[in-house]
Amino acid sequence: MGTPAEPLKQTIANYWDGRSGTFERMQGIRTRLQKKAWLGVLSRVLGGSPKKVLDVGTGTGFLALLAAELGHDVKGLDLSPGMLEQARRYAAERDLAVAFESGDAETLPEPDGIYDALINRNVLWTLPRPERAVAEWKRVLKPGGLLMVVDGDWFDERFSYRAQRFLGHLLFLVTRFKNPWAGEKRLRQGYDGGFDRDLPLKGPGNRQRFPQLISAAGFTDVQVIDLPEVDQAERTGKSLTGRLIMPQRFFAVLAKKR
């Protein structure tokens, strides 16, 4: 059996608290090209007119702050107090009025039907009950409201990905005289051997599984789009080793509430 809900959620929150101090350096905006690419995606998806937007699992506020820069009325929710503290700090530094509050992606503290759009990045696979989360996301959207789920092929084991990662690890080993596999193992310890077994979408095939889950929740016009401009921008400025170790590609699932 899986871990009971409340202790499991506390474990998850504690894990992300532990990563909150360094998360932005690893997963945040580092270059102007990267920012331009992500702003371009959000601009195309959300459109030009101001919208009421909810960013679920906001982390350090990556998507929420970008959406606010585009002129949208944005609220960000996260289970981790540490992540929310960082998000509020970045909002203040960038002089952006985004409300960041505590909230569980699977049980949203929001009324029915009040948001024009709900967005998130790298969230769905981290949830123990993703079907409950998607139902909640639909609940808080207005009729005709937009869902955007951004993620990547993080767990796919296709041969090309495995071969590229192996070359990257090997190059890291011979150029830096450090064991790259040991570093990856430390990063994963909060999940693997902790609550990894409780995350049904932490595995390969999410480019297919995500739209199936979202369709099953009753969303319409479900489509998967590639984000080549984001992929290119995320790799710009990285070393050859860094580019080889991370061969996966971003994608987004878009859908509408009836």
Backbone as JSON, one array per atom type, in Angstrom:
{
  "sequence": "MGTPAEPLKQTIANYWDGRSGTFERMQGIRTRLQKKAWLGVLSRVLGGSPKKVLDVGTGTGFLALLAAELGHDVKGLDLSPGMLEQARRYAAERDLAVAFESGDAETLPEPDGIYDALINRNVLWTLPRPERAVAEWKRVLKPGGLLMVVDGDWFDERFSYRAQRFLGHLLFLVTRFKNPWAGEKRLRQGYDGGFDRDLPLKGPGNRQRFPQLISAAGFTDVQVIDLPEVDQAERTGKSLTGRLIMPQRFFAVLAKKR",
  "N": [[0.84, -1.21, 0.0], [0.32, 2.34, -0.51], [1.8, 5.3, 1.01], [0.03, 6.84, 3.73], [-2.18, 9.65, 3.14], [-1.8, 12.3, 4.45], [0.72, 12.16, 5.98], [2.32, 11.54, 3.77], [2.07, 13.81, 2.11], [3.3, 15.69, 3.75], [5.89, 14.7, 3.75], [6.55, 15.06, 1.06], [6.38, 17.87, 0.89], [8.44, 18.53, 2.66], [10.63, 17.55, 1.26], [10.74, 19.25, -1.03], [11.06, 21.67, 0.29], [13.68, 21.31, 1.17], [15.04, 21.57, -1.2], [14.55, 24.12, -2.02], [16.24, 26.36, -1.7], [18.24, 26.18, -3.63], [16.94, 25.7, -5.95], [16.09, 27.58, -7.9], [18.48, 28.34, -9.09], [19.09, 26.04, -10.47], [16.79, 25.42, -11.97], [15.62, 27.74, -12.81], [15.29, 30.98, -14.52], [18.03, 31.75, -16.46], [19.22, 32.99, -18.64], [18.8, 35.61, -21.12], [17.8, 34.69, -23.54], [16.53, 32.33, -22.79], [14.48, 33.34, -21.14], [13.07, 34.83, -23.04], [12.14, 32.76, -24.71], [10.4, 31.27, -23.02], [8.55, 33.27, -22.33], [7.49, 33.7, -24.85], [6.12, 31.27, -25.34], [4.15, 31.32, -23.28], [2.82, 33.68, -23.99], [1.68, 33.05, -26.49], [-0.02, 30.94, -25.76], [-1.69, 31.93, -23.68], [-2.67, 34.25, -24.79], [-3.39, 37.71, -25.7], [-5.14, 39.37, -24.18], [-5.74, 40.4, -20.78], [-5.84, 37.93, -18.22], [-7.28, 35.93, -15.59], [-5.23, 33.98, -13.78], [-4.14, 30.84, -12.53], [-1.39, 29.37, -11.06], [-0.42, 26.27, -10.4], [1.37, 24.38, -8.04], [3.58, 26.07, -7.98], [6.23, 26.41, -7.21], [9.25, 28.14, -7.18], [8.0, 30.18, -8.42], [8.21, 30.29, -11.2], [6.59, 30.09, -13.73], [4.44, 31.68, -12.91], [5.48, 34.27, -12.39], [6.42, 34.99, -14.9], [4.01, 35.01, -16.35], [2.74, 37.11, -15.01], [4.39, 39.22, -15.8], [3.52, 39.46, -18.38], [1.18, 40.74, -18.04], [-0.99, 39.5, -16.82], [-3.37, 38.59, -14.25], [-2.26, 36.98, -11.59], [-2.07, 34.1, -9.51], [-0.18, 32.06, -7.35], [0.19, 28.76, -6.18], [1.54, 26.53, -3.76], [2.77, 23.6, -2.08], [4.99, 23.67, -0.52], [6.49, 25.51, 1.99], [9.07, 26.6, 1.88], [9.57, 26.91, -0.89], [7.58, 28.8, -1.49], [8.46, 30.98, -0.01], [10.78, 31.65, -1.43], [9.61, 32.29, -3.91], [8.07, 34.56, -3.28], [10.12, 36.31, -2.65], [11.44, 36.59, -5.14], [9.39, 37.75, -6.59], [9.17, 40.23, -5.31], [11.7, 41.29, -5.9], [11.48, 41.6, -8.62], [9.45, 43.35, -8.78], [6.73, 42.54, -9.06], [3.28, 41.94, -8.8], [2.23, 39.31, -7.55], [0.2, 36.93, -6.01], [1.21, 34.65, -3.7], [0.43, 31.64, -2.23], [-0.15, 29.05, 0.22], [-1.02, 25.8, -0.88], [-2.54, 22.75, -1.89], [-2.08, 20.82, -4.75], [-3.87, 18.83, -5.32], [-6.1, 19.33, -3.84], [-7.5, 22.01, -4.1], [-7.54, 25.24, -2.62], [-9.63, 26.96, -3.58], [-12.45, 28.73, -5.01], [-15.16, 27.41, -7.09], [-14.9, 27.62, -10.65], [-13.51, 30.17, -11.29], [-11.23, 30.93, -12.62], [-9.55, 31.95, -15.61], [-7.47, 30.62, -16.78], [-5.38, 27.84, -16.04], [-2.19, 26.93, -15.08], [0.88, 25.02, -15.11], [4.19, 23.74, -14.39], [6.22, 20.94, -14.7], [4.87, 19.43, -12.7], [2.73, 17.51, -12.62], [3.71, 14.85, -12.61], [4.74, 14.67, -10.08], [2.78, 14.14, -8.28], [0.83, 12.19, -6.0], [-1.84, 11.48, -6.47], [-2.79, 12.03, -9.27], [-5.09, 12.04, -10.9], [-7.07, 13.06, -9.26], [-6.07, 15.62, -8.89], [-6.25, 16.72, -11.52], [-9.0, 16.77, -11.85], [-9.67, 18.66, -9.9], [-8.38, 20.88, -10.98], [-9.92, 21.32, -13.21], [-12.3, 21.97, -11.97], [-11.92, 24.55, -10.85], [-11.66, 26.18, -13.01], [-13.19, 28.48, -15.33], [-16.04, 27.93, -17.5], [-14.93, 27.07, -20.7], [-12.39, 27.69, -19.99], [-8.77, 27.58, -19.94], [-6.35, 25.0, -19.82], [-2.94, 24.47, -19.18], [-0.37, 22.3, -19.17], [2.9, 21.91, -18.58], [5.7, 19.94, -19.22], [8.25, 17.37, -19.34], [10.21, 14.84, -21.09], [11.31, 13.34, -18.9], [11.7, 10.8, -17.78], [11.84, 8.97, -19.76], [13.14, 6.16, -21.48], [14.2, 5.7, -23.99], [16.45, 4.49, -26.52], [18.14, 6.42, -27.71], [18.15, 8.52, -25.84], [19.27, 7.23, -23.6], [21.79, 6.53, -24.58], [22.89, 9.05, -25.12], [22.94, 10.22, -22.57], [24.71, 8.48, -21.3], [27.12, 9.02, -22.67], [27.45, 11.66, -21.91], [27.78, 11.39, -19.11], [30.12, 9.91, -19.09], [31.93, 11.69, -20.28], [31.89, 13.7, -18.34], [33.04, 12.32, -16.23], [35.68, 11.81, -17.15], [36.69, 14.35, -17.59], [36.3, 15.88, -15.3], [36.92, 14.28, -13.21], [35.13, 13.25, -11.38], [32.41, 11.35, -10.02], [29.59, 11.2, -11.83], [27.25, 9.74, -11.58], [26.92, 9.27, -8.88], [26.27, 11.8, -7.92], [23.76, 12.21, -9.13], [22.33, 10.19, -7.88], [22.24, 11.09, -5.23], [20.62, 13.34, -5.56], [18.21, 12.16, -6.23], [17.42, 10.85, -3.94], [15.45, 11.79, -2.18], [13.09, 11.0, -3.4], [13.4, 8.33, -4.59], [13.3, 5.37, -2.8], [12.05, 6.76, -0.87], [9.31, 8.15, -1.3], [8.83, 7.33, -3.8], [7.4, 5.15, -4.86], [4.81, 5.96, -4.58], [4.09, 7.66, -6.59], [2.41, 7.67, -9.39], [2.88, 8.65, -11.97], [5.56, 9.0, -12.27], [7.54, 8.05, -14.38], [8.26, 6.52, -17.59], [6.73, 7.63, -20.72], [4.96, 9.78, -20.4], [4.27, 11.74, -22.2], [2.26, 10.6, -23.62], [0.57, 9.62, -21.61], [-0.26, 11.82, -20.06], [-2.08, 13.48, -21.71], [-4.11, 11.56, -22.01], [-5.04, 11.22, -19.39], [-5.99, 13.8, -18.86], [-7.98, 14.08, -20.8], [-9.71, 12.06, -19.89], [-10.67, 13.27, -17.64], [-12.56, 14.95, -18.6], [-11.9, 17.2, -20.05], [-11.72, 19.11, -23.1], [-10.62, 19.44, -26.58], [-7.98, 18.54, -26.38], [-4.53, 18.63, -26.73], [-1.12, 17.9, -27.62], [1.85, 19.69, -27.64], [5.07, 20.36, -28.99], [7.97, 22.09, -27.68], [10.19, 23.52, -29.12], [11.66, 25.92, -29.17], [12.02, 26.47, -26.49], [13.49, 24.21, -25.69], [15.87, 24.66, -27.14], [16.71, 27.1, -26.03], [17.06, 26.4, -23.35], [19.31, 24.85, -23.51], [21.27, 26.49, -24.49], [24.33, 27.99, -23.78], [25.06, 26.05, -21.99], [27.51, 23.58, -21.1], [29.06, 21.09, -23.24], [28.96, 18.66, -21.9], [26.83, 19.12, -20.1], [24.71, 19.43, -21.9], [24.6, 16.9, -23.04], [23.98, 15.24, -20.87], [21.38, 15.93, -20.27], [19.19, 15.04, -22.28], [16.48, 15.14, -22.72], [13.27, 16.41, -23.86], [11.12, 19.29, -23.68], [7.53, 19.46, -23.44], [4.12, 20.49, -23.95], [0.83, 20.08, -22.7], [-2.23, 21.05, -23.82], [-5.54, 22.11, -23.1], [-9.15, 22.49, -22.89], [-11.81, 23.54, -20.73], [-15.12, 22.38, -20.85]],
  "CA": [[0.0, 0.0, 0.0], [1.04, 3.59, -0.51], [1.86, 6.03, 2.26], [-1.2, 7.61, 3.99], [-2.16, 10.92, 2.44], [-1.22, 13.45, 5.14], [2.18, 12.01, 6.14], [2.97, 11.58, 2.45], [2.14, 15.21, 1.67], [4.32, 16.36, 4.56], [7.18, 14.23, 3.25], [6.77, 15.73, -0.21], [6.66, 19.28, 1.19], [9.78, 18.61, 3.27], [11.62, 17.33, 0.2], [10.87, 20.46, -1.83], [11.67, 22.67, 1.17], [15.11, 21.08, 1.17], [15.62, 21.97, -2.49], [14.08, 25.45, -2.4], [17.31, 27.35, -1.73], [19.08, 26.06, -4.84], [16.1, 25.29, -7.08], [16.06, 28.61, -8.94], [19.74, 28.3, -9.8], [19.1, 24.87, -11.34], [15.61, 25.32, -12.82], [15.05, 29.06, -13.08], [15.73, 31.74, -15.69], [19.46, 32.05, -16.38], [19.66, 33.79, -19.79], [17.74, 36.38, -21.8], [17.2, 33.82, -24.56], [15.63, 31.42, -22.09], [13.3, 34.11, -20.75], [12.31, 35.15, -24.26], [11.47, 31.55, -25.19], [9.27, 30.95, -22.14], [7.55, 34.32, -22.51], [6.84, 33.45, -26.13], [5.17, 30.17, -25.17], [3.02, 31.79, -22.49], [2.1, 34.69, -24.75], [0.88, 32.36, -27.51], [-1.04, 30.09, -25.14], [-2.64, 32.71, -22.88], [-3.26, 35.32, -25.58], [-3.02, 39.06, -25.35], [-6.0, 40.02, -23.2], [-5.43, 40.0, -19.4], [-6.62, 36.8, -17.72], [-7.09, 35.51, -14.2], [-4.44, 32.77, -13.98], [-3.68, 30.11, -11.35], [-0.22, 28.53, -11.28], [-0.48, 25.24, -9.36], [2.71, 23.84, -7.87], [4.34, 27.17, -8.57], [7.65, 26.36, -6.86], [9.81, 29.48, -6.96], [7.21, 31.15, -9.17], [8.74, 30.38, -12.57], [5.56, 30.48, -14.7], [3.59, 32.74, -12.36], [6.11, 35.57, -12.56], [6.43, 35.3, -16.33], [2.64, 35.38, -16.73], [2.49, 38.45, -14.47], [5.09, 40.17, -16.67], [2.7, 39.62, -19.58], [0.01, 41.54, -17.7], [-2.09, 38.71, -16.3], [-3.64, 38.59, -12.8], [-1.76, 35.63, -11.32], [-1.91, 33.57, -8.16], [0.6, 30.83, -7.33], [0.0, 27.89, -5.02], [2.52, 25.45, -3.59], [2.7, 22.89, -0.81], [6.26, 23.86, 0.19], [6.74, 26.87, 2.51], [10.36, 27.08, 1.4], [9.4, 27.37, -2.27], [6.79, 30.01, -1.48], [9.33, 32.06, 0.47], [11.62, 32.06, -2.55], [8.75, 32.92, -4.93], [7.74, 35.93, -2.83], [11.34, 37.12, -2.75], [11.68, 36.91, -6.54], [8.34, 38.69, -7.01], [9.54, 41.55, -4.8], [12.87, 41.74, -6.64], [11.06, 41.97, -9.98], [8.35, 44.31, -8.62], [5.55, 41.94, -9.66], [2.23, 41.72, -7.81], [1.69, 37.95, -7.63], [-0.16, 36.38, -4.71], [1.7, 33.28, -3.49], [-0.2, 31.08, -1.04], [-0.05, 27.6, 0.43], [-2.14, 25.07, -1.47], [-2.29, 21.4, -2.39], [-2.54, 20.69, -6.13], [-4.95, 17.84, -5.38], [-7.25, 19.86, -3.08], [-7.25, 23.45, -4.25], [-8.31, 26.11, -1.72], [-10.18, 27.99, -4.46], [-13.85, 28.51, -5.39], [-15.43, 26.86, -8.42], [-15.1, 28.4, -11.86], [-13.14, 31.59, -11.21], [-10.0, 31.21, -13.36], [-9.55, 31.84, -17.07], [-6.43, 29.68, -17.17], [-4.59, 27.19, -14.99], [-0.92, 26.54, -15.68], [1.91, 24.48, -14.23], [5.39, 23.2, -15.04], [6.88, 19.86, -13.98], [4.1, 19.2, -11.48], [1.79, 16.38, -12.63], [4.37, 13.6, -12.26], [5.13, 14.7, -8.67], [1.58, 14.01, -7.46], [0.41, 10.81, -5.73], [-3.19, 11.24, -7.0], [-2.9, 13.0, -10.37], [-6.46, 12.13, -11.43], [-7.79, 13.98, -8.37], [-5.57, 16.95, -9.18], [-6.8, 17.21, -12.78], [-10.41, 17.08, -11.59], [-9.68, 19.93, -9.18], [-8.0, 21.95, -11.9], [-11.1, 21.58, -14.03], [-13.33, 22.59, -11.12], [-11.71, 25.99, -10.59], [-11.68, 26.92, -14.27], [-14.45, 28.91, -15.91], [-16.35, 27.25, -18.77], [-14.06, 27.57, -21.76], [-11.08, 28.0, -19.43], [-7.63, 26.9, -20.55], [-5.37, 24.27, -19.02], [-1.64, 24.26, -19.81], [0.51, 21.46, -18.36], [4.21, 21.83, -19.2], [6.56, 18.93, -18.6], [9.29, 16.88, -20.24], [10.41, 13.39, -21.18], [12.37, 13.14, -17.91], [11.89, 9.41, -17.38], [11.84, 8.09, -20.94], [14.35, 5.33, -21.58], [14.5, 5.36, -25.37], [17.88, 4.23, -26.69], [18.88, 7.65, -28.01], [18.33, 9.25, -24.58], [20.2, 6.49, -22.74], [23.13, 6.62, -25.17], [23.38, 10.4, -24.96], [23.26, 10.41, -21.15], [25.93, 7.72, -20.98], [28.25, 9.78, -23.19], [27.62, 12.83, -21.05], [28.35, 10.96, -17.84], [31.5, 9.49, -19.34], [32.71, 12.91, -20.49], [31.99, 14.34, -17.02], [33.97, 11.52, -15.43], [37.07, 11.93, -17.6], [37.14, 15.74, -17.59], [36.22, 16.47, -13.96], [37.38, 13.28, -12.26], [34.08, 13.05, -10.39], [31.43, 10.35, -10.39], [28.3, 11.88, -12.04], [26.14, 8.89, -11.16], [26.76, 9.46, -7.44], [25.54, 13.05, -7.73], [22.36, 11.99, -9.5], [21.72, 9.35, -6.85], [21.94, 11.94, -4.07], [19.5, 14.2, -5.92], [16.97, 11.38, -6.28], [17.15, 10.1, -2.71], [14.2, 12.19, -1.57], [12.03, 10.24, -4.02], [13.72, 6.91, -4.63], [13.46, 4.85, -1.47], [11.26, 7.58, 0.04], [7.9, 8.02, -1.68], [8.82, 7.08, -5.24], [6.35, 4.17, -5.21], [3.5, 6.6, -4.47], [3.92, 8.61, -7.69], [2.11, 6.81, -10.53], [3.34, 9.2, -13.25], [7.02, 9.12, -12.29], [7.97, 6.96, -15.24], [8.26, 6.85, -19.02], [5.48, 7.64, -21.47], [4.02, 10.82, -19.97], [3.78, 12.48, -23.37], [1.01, 9.92, -23.99], [-0.3, 9.42, -20.45], [-0.85, 13.08, -19.6], [-3.32, 13.83, -22.42], [-5.14, 10.56, -21.71], [-5.58, 11.55, -18.07], [-6.72, 15.06, -18.97], [-9.19, 13.77, -21.55], [-10.59, 11.27, -19.04], [-11.28, 14.18, -16.66], [-13.63, 15.68, -19.26], [-11.43, 18.34, -20.83], [-11.86, 18.97, -24.55], [-9.58, 20.05, -27.4], [-6.7, 18.18, -25.77], [-3.45, 18.49, -27.71], [0.26, 17.95, -27.13], [2.71, 20.47, -28.53], [6.49, 20.43, -28.66], [8.45, 23.43, -27.37], [11.58, 23.51, -29.59], [12.36, 27.14, -28.8], [12.42, 26.3, -25.09], [14.58, 23.24, -25.67], [17.09, 25.31, -27.61], [17.13, 28.12, -25.07], [17.51, 25.75, -22.12], [20.63, 24.27, -23.74], [22.22, 27.54, -24.84], [25.21, 28.37, -22.69], [25.5, 24.89, -21.23], [28.65, 22.85, -21.64], [28.72, 19.88, -23.98], [28.58, 17.65, -20.91], [25.49, 19.44, -19.61], [23.72, 19.17, -22.95], [24.49, 15.46, -23.23], [23.37, 14.61, -19.7], [19.95, 16.23, -20.27], [18.72, 14.98, -23.67], [15.02, 15.16, -22.79], [12.65, 17.58, -24.48], [9.9, 19.8, -23.08], [6.28, 19.47, -24.19], [2.98, 21.05, -23.22], [-0.5, 19.58, -22.99], [-3.22, 22.13, -23.77], [-6.91, 21.6, -23.11], [-10.17, 23.44, -22.47], [-12.97, 23.06, -19.99], [-16.37, 22.6, -21.59]],
  "C": [[0.87, 1.25, 0.0], [1.04, 4.24, 0.86], [0.55, 6.77, 2.48], [-1.05, 9.05, 3.52], [-1.43, 12.03, 3.19], [0.27, 13.3, 5.42], [2.92, 12.07, 4.81], [3.12, 13.01, 1.97], [3.19, 15.99, 2.47], [5.72, 15.97, 4.11], [7.53, 14.94, 1.95], [7.13, 17.2, 0.02], [8.06, 19.45, 1.77], [10.87, 18.45, 2.21], [11.84, 18.61, -0.6], [11.38, 21.64, -1.0], [13.19, 22.55, 1.13], [15.8, 21.52, -0.11], [15.35, 23.43, -2.84], [15.21, 26.47, -2.53], [18.14, 27.33, -2.99], [18.25, 25.8, -6.1], [16.14, 26.3, -8.22], [17.36, 28.59, -9.75], [19.78, 27.15, -10.81], [17.98, 24.92, -12.38], [15.02, 26.66, -13.22], [15.57, 29.68, -14.37], [17.19, 32.14, -15.5], [19.93, 32.97, -17.51], [18.48, 34.55, -20.37], [17.04, 35.55, -22.87], [16.19, 32.86, -23.95], [14.34, 32.15, -21.69], [12.43, 34.43, -21.96], [11.53, 33.94, -24.76], [10.25, 31.22, -24.34], [8.17, 32.0, -22.23], [6.79, 34.13, -23.82], [5.8, 32.35, -26.04], [3.94, 30.65, -24.41], [2.17, 32.81, -23.25], [1.18, 34.04, -25.79], [-0.28, 31.59, -26.87], [-2.11, 30.93, -24.44], [-3.31, 33.82, -23.69], [-2.93, 36.69, -25.02], [-3.86, 39.72, -24.28], [-5.7, 39.52, -21.79], [-6.39, 38.91, -18.9], [-6.32, 36.57, -16.24], [-6.48, 34.11, -14.25], [-4.03, 32.16, -12.64], [-2.52, 29.22, -11.76], [-0.14, 27.54, -10.12], [0.87, 24.53, -9.27], [3.74, 24.83, -8.38], [5.83, 27.11, -8.27], [8.17, 27.74, -6.53], [9.14, 30.54, -7.83], [7.59, 31.3, -10.63], [7.68, 30.86, -13.55], [4.72, 31.64, -14.2], [4.18, 34.12, -12.62], [6.18, 35.97, -14.03], [5.05, 35.72, -16.82], [2.28, 36.77, -16.22], [3.19, 39.51, -15.31], [4.3, 40.44, -17.94], [1.4, 40.37, -19.3], [-1.17, 40.77, -17.14], [-2.18, 38.84, -14.77], [-3.36, 37.17, -12.3], [-1.71, 35.34, -9.82], [-1.13, 32.26, -8.26], [0.39, 30.06, -6.05], [1.1, 26.84, -4.97], [2.38, 24.86, -2.19], [3.91, 23.18, 0.07], [6.42, 25.29, 0.68], [8.06, 27.45, 2.02], [10.28, 27.62, -0.02], [8.63, 28.68, -2.3], [7.6, 31.21, -0.99], [10.22, 32.57, -0.64], [10.8, 32.79, -3.61], [8.41, 34.35, -4.54], [8.96, 36.85, -2.94], [11.59, 37.53, -4.19], [10.62, 37.88, -7.06], [8.68, 40.11, -6.55], [10.72, 42.13, -5.58], [12.49, 42.24, -8.03], [9.87, 42.92, -9.98], [7.09, 43.83, -9.33], [4.55, 41.58, -8.57], [1.59, 40.36, -8.04], [1.39, 37.47, -6.22], [0.32, 34.93, -4.63], [1.15, 32.76, -2.16], [0.0, 29.58, -0.98], [-1.27, 26.91, -0.16], [-1.69, 23.74, -2.04], [-2.89, 21.27, -3.79], [-3.71, 19.74, -6.28], [-6.2, 18.27, -4.62], [-7.11, 21.37, -3.05], [-8.12, 24.27, -3.3], [-8.94, 27.28, -2.48], [-11.63, 27.69, -4.79], [-13.98, 27.9, -6.79], [-15.42, 27.96, -9.48], [-14.69, 29.85, -11.83], [-11.91, 31.93, -12.05], [-10.19, 31.04, -14.87], [-8.54, 30.81, -17.55], [-5.76, 29.11, -15.93], [-3.35, 26.61, -15.65], [-0.05, 25.84, -14.64], [3.05, 23.93, -15.05], [6.01, 22.14, -14.14], [6.2, 19.54, -12.65], [3.35, 17.86, -11.5], [2.45, 15.08, -12.21], [4.75, 13.53, -10.78], [3.97, 14.38, -7.73], [1.2, 12.54, -7.23], [-0.97, 10.47, -6.29], [-3.45, 12.22, -8.15], [-4.31, 13.13, -10.93], [-7.31, 13.06, -10.56], [-7.35, 15.42, -8.65], [-6.21, 17.52, -10.45], [-8.28, 17.55, -12.64], [-10.56, 18.41, -10.85], [-9.34, 21.1, -10.1], [-9.17, 22.32, -12.81], [-12.16, 22.34, -13.22], [-13.16, 24.1, -10.99], [-11.67, 26.83, -11.86], [-13.09, 27.35, -14.66], [-14.79, 28.01, -17.11], [-15.56, 27.89, -19.92], [-12.67, 27.91, -21.3], [-10.0, 27.08, -19.98], [-6.77, 26.21, -19.5], [-4.08, 24.13, -19.82], [-0.74, 23.52, -18.82], [1.83, 21.32, -19.12], [5.06, 20.8, -18.46], [7.6, 18.49, -19.61], [9.41, 15.37, -20.18], [11.47, 12.93, -20.17], [12.68, 11.67, -17.66], [11.9, 8.44, -18.56], [13.19, 7.39, -21.07], [14.59, 4.89, -23.02], [16.02, 5.29, -25.56], [18.68, 5.51, -26.91], [19.14, 8.47, -26.75], [19.37, 8.56, -23.72], [21.64, 6.62, -23.26], [23.72, 8.01, -24.95], [23.77, 10.68, -23.51], [24.55, 9.69, -20.78], [27.17, 8.47, -21.46], [28.52, 11.01, -22.33], [28.25, 12.48, -19.71], [29.82, 10.57, -18.0], [32.41, 10.7, -19.52], [32.92, 13.65, -19.17], [33.05, 13.63, -16.18], [35.42, 11.78, -15.83], [37.58, 13.36, -17.58], [37.17, 16.36, -16.19], [36.66, 15.52, -12.86], [36.41, 13.13, -11.08], [33.08, 12.05, -10.93], [30.07, 11.01, -10.58], [27.12, 11.05, -11.57], [25.88, 9.04, -9.66], [25.97, 10.74, -7.15], [24.07, 12.91, -8.05], [21.64, 11.16, -8.45], [21.36, 10.18, -5.63], [20.72, 12.81, -4.34], [18.18, 13.44, -5.85], [16.57, 10.78, -4.94], [15.86, 10.51, -2.02], [13.01, 11.46, -2.14], [12.32, 8.75, -3.94], [14.01, 6.42, -3.21], [12.69, 5.66, -0.44], [9.79, 7.42, -0.27], [7.77, 7.81, -3.18], [7.67, 6.18, -5.66], [4.96, 4.78, -5.19], [3.2, 7.57, -5.61], [3.68, 7.85, -8.98], [2.61, 7.34, -11.87], [4.84, 9.47, -13.27], [7.58, 7.93, -13.05], [7.88, 7.39, -16.69], [6.84, 6.94, -19.59], [4.52, 8.75, -21.13], [3.54, 11.71, -21.1], [2.48, 11.87, -23.88], [0.04, 9.85, -22.81], [-0.97, 10.71, -19.97], [-2.12, 13.44, -20.37], [-4.44, 12.84, -22.2], [-5.82, 10.87, -20.38], [-6.45, 12.8, -18.14], [-8.02, 14.87, -19.76], [-10.2, 13.02, -20.7], [-11.28, 12.13, -17.99], [-12.37, 15.04, -17.28], [-13.2, 16.94, -19.97], [-11.6, 18.05, -22.32], [-10.68, 19.64, -25.25], [-8.18, 19.77, -26.84], [-5.66, 17.97, -26.87], [-2.1, 18.56, -27.02], [1.09, 18.72, -28.14], [4.16, 20.38, -28.04], [6.87, 21.89, -28.41], [9.92, 23.56, -27.8], [12.35, 24.77, -29.21], [12.83, 27.11, -27.35], [13.58, 25.33, -24.98], [15.9, 23.88, -26.07], [17.62, 26.31, -26.59], [17.67, 27.49, -23.79], [18.92, 25.18, -22.27], [21.7, 25.31, -24.08], [23.03, 27.94, -23.61], [25.68, 27.22, -21.83], [26.71, 24.25, -21.89], [28.16, 21.66, -22.45], [28.28, 18.78, -23.03], [27.16, 17.88, -20.42], [24.41, 19.14, -20.62], [23.52, 17.67, -23.16], [23.74, 14.79, -22.09], [21.87, 14.84, -19.66], [19.41, 16.21, -21.7], [17.21, 15.18, -23.82], [14.5, 16.47, -23.35], [11.38, 17.97, -23.72], [8.71, 19.59, -24.02], [5.21, 20.13, -23.33], [1.7, 20.36, -23.65], [-1.48, 20.73, -22.79], [-4.61, 21.52, -23.83], [-7.86, 22.71, -22.65], [-11.25, 22.76, -21.64], [-14.22, 23.36, -20.79], [-17.16, 23.78, -21.02]]
}
